[in-house]
């Protein structure tokens, strides 16, 4: 993780995977969670691969889904060392490690 100018970025293998604030990839993080459910509004069970900062999981949870399972790929902990645990909202969201 790096911090610069009040923003944090999670880098995995040298690539920025998540940012806080109005990072360059924020729209992508949100749209990846929103678009599938906008095109499939009857969707009830969702799987998000990779936690990052939790923005995508948070976007999914703005829909009336039953369950969101987020699978974290990094061994660095529950959120891969990410700065913001946004995705956890109530009992509709679960996080698992890839090895679980």
N, C-alpha and C positions, 0 to 999 in steps of 0.2 A: 504494500500500500504506500502511496506517496501522497503528500499534502502540499498544496501550493496555492497561495492566494485565497485561503479559506475554503478551498475545495479539496475533496479527497477522491482518489482514484484507486481502484483495485486492479492491479496488473497481474495477469496469469501468463506465464511464458513470454513476458515482454509486451503483451497485448492488453490494452485497456478493455476490461470486461464490465466495469461498472463505475459510475461517478455519482457524486452527490451534487446538489444544486442544479444548475442548468448546464450540465455537462453536454458535450457534443453528442453523446449517444443516448441521452435521456428519452428522446422521442422514440427511438428504436426499442428501448427497454419497455416502454409503455405499450407501444403498438403490438409487440410480440404477444403480450397478454390480452390485448383488447380485440384485435382483428379476428382471431378464430371464433371467439364467442359472439361477435357481431354477425358473423356469417352463419353461425350455428347456435342460435339463441336457446335452443332446447338442450344444449350440452349441460350436463350435471356433474360429471367427474372429470377433473383436469389433472394432467401431469406436466410439470415444468421441470426441464432438465437444466440444472445449474442454478444456484441461489444468487450468486453475485451480491448485489446490494438489496435484493428482495423486491425491487421495483416491479418486475414482471409478475411475480406472485401477488403482489399488492394489486396490480391492475386486474388480474384474474378475479380477485376477491371482491371487486366492485360489481360483479355480476351475481345473479341469484343462483350460484352453483351449490351443489351439495358438498363436494369435497375437492380440495386441491392438495395434491401430493407433489412436493418439490424434492427432487433428488439432487443432492450436492455431490459434485464430482471431485472436489478438492479434499485432501487429507488434513488441511490446516484448521479443521474445526467445522462446527455446524454451519457457518456462513462463509467458510473459506477466508476468514479474517476480514470480511466486508465491514464497512463503516456503519451502515444503517440497517437495523433489523425491521424493515417495513412490512415484510410479507406476512408476519404472524398476526392473524386477526381471528380471535375466537377459536372455536373448536372445528372450523371448516378447513383448517390448514395444518398439514403435517410435513415435516422435513425428515428425510432419511439420507444417510450417507450411501454412496455408490456400493460400498462393500456390505451394507446391511441387507 
